[in-house]
Amino acid sequence: MNISKTEARNPYSMNMDQMSSEEMARLVITANYEAVKAVEDAVAPIAKAVDAIADAFEKGGRLFYIGAGTSGRLGVLDAAECPPTFGVPYDQVQGIIAGGNERMFRAGENEEDNYEKGCEAITEHGVTSKDVVVGISAAGNAAYVVGAIEAAKSLGAVTVGISSNPDTKLLNAADIQIFTDTGAEVLTGSTRLKAGTAQKIVLNTLTTCAMAKTGKVYENMMINLSPSNEKLKRRVVRIVREIRHCSEDEAVSRLEAHAWNIRAAVEAREDGVET
């Protein structure tokens, strides 16, 4: 019987239960270096996915993440961060988790085995040929995710698969295949560890780069940031000061004159005429 990379035993953690707390912590922490390297090795398909997502955004399409368990939670997390970070509508990036939102807080591991539910999720969310659907599965064979990707592909959407095992059902079904070779976990089969770390890096990269390519970033600053609390208001003021090389008072004045819209505040000339 062949054992997948994500299910294999890690030779460096065979005596984990006998380690001191410091040894154990160091083992878990340093294992994540392998996750970073695995993502770095997958930069070419990641860049291809970024281009597909940016193109979809430019044409009015959306990005959907879909996964089960940890993979689904990570997709929902990245999607939820996009509106406040980039000022985009809440439906532009959406996270779908097998079993519904309840599974964000309470695990239901059997949800990943339902192929038909994955297909139904695509229909329920109104996926079209203008959209990009990213399936996330560390093992790469979650029937729910495979069903979603195959359903999305049949509708003409661009599909992306993210897995830490090669030649999986998910990767084989997807148009763009992102294989992050994280190997054996320090806790055998617990893919919330290295595999999950790799997934989070990939998702961060996809949305950050796609948003930058579609005008949601100025230099390396969040030009569309929504100042929804005092901390973010202070950050918005700093952004305007940095771009305009002006005082705090002028930055606040500009922002107040333009309903705290950073782009409008920095592009307006002192005489009120747009640059």
Buried (B, 14 or more C-beta within 10 A) or exposed (E): EEEBBBBEEBEEBEEBEEEEEEEBEEBBEEBBEBBBBBBEEBEEBBBBBBBBBBBBBEEEBBBBBBBBBBBBBBBBBBBBBBBBBBBBEEEBBBBBBBBEEEBBEEEBEEBBBBBEBBBBBBEEBEBEEBBBBBBBBBBBBBBBBBBBBBBBBEBEBBBBBBBBBEEBBBBBBBBBBBBBBBBBBBBBBBBBBBBBBBBBBBBBBBBBBBBBBBBBBBEEBBBBBBBEEEEBBEBBBEBBBBBBEBEEEBBBBBBEEBEBBBBBBBBBEEEEEEE
